[in-house]
Amino acid sequence: MVYAMIGIAVFGFMVWAHHMFTVGLSADAAAFFSTTTIFIGVITGVKVFSWIATMWGGAIEFKTPMLFALGFIFMFVGGGITGIILSHGGIDKLLHDTYYVVAHFHYVMSLAALFGAFAGFYYWIGKMSGKQYNERLGQIHFWLTFISTNITFLPQHFLGLAGMPRRIPDYPDAFIPWNYISSIGSYMSFVSVMFFVFIVIHLFKWGKKAGDNPWGGDTLEWTVSSPPPFHTFEKPPVVK
């Protein structure tokens, strides 16, 4: 995992022109930036397998934080696969500035980050606030978010493959069906956001008191009360 992160950091300085395949790069330059981008995809695959290996053989409970963590992996891998496709200079010239690119970076940078943030929220909110969220409401929120976001952005891959450009406010009638489905997903996503707001209000108003260690963790943060005292530890803990 550490070596993969270092590799991504190094190759991250050598991929910037994969946004610029259509500006007139030479064949050699396009080949170089295509290759380095593909290498980053391979190295990122090592990270994904590390995440999966961490769960493999574990006693996993599919509570809300774990569902969002799995959703993060799903979204990240889905966006990463389309990134590998876009890394090829010849293919990118066809898909550049289409909705295929919009779908790609939303899966990687928007949805993956969103699901990771929600996983962290549900995991830590009990420790931070002293009140535990409602598990049933959390699970409903996950499935509503997962389904709605995929309905929103998955059709945009097909729009991009059909040639629909981004940054254009109008489009031909041929693109109406997939845009209609994507719009339905966006309204569903809005409902999921409002539902999350309701969960937060419900948590602070009617949430049950959170235990000091609701997840059975054995790290230091779970040895203090929920919420933690001002100085966290009255005396420095002994770590063995």
VENSUL-V590345 format. One record per helix or strand. SS is the DSSP state (A for helix, B for strand). FROM is the first residue (numbers start at 1). TO is the last residue. Records with the same first field share a line. If there is no record, write none. Layout:
# VENSUL-V590345
SS: FROM-TO + FROM-TO
This chain:
# VENSUL-V590345
A: 2-14 + 16-19 + 27-55 + 64-86 + 89-95 + 99-129 + 135-161 + 173-206 + 220-223
B: 98-98 + 131-132 + 165-165 + 208-209
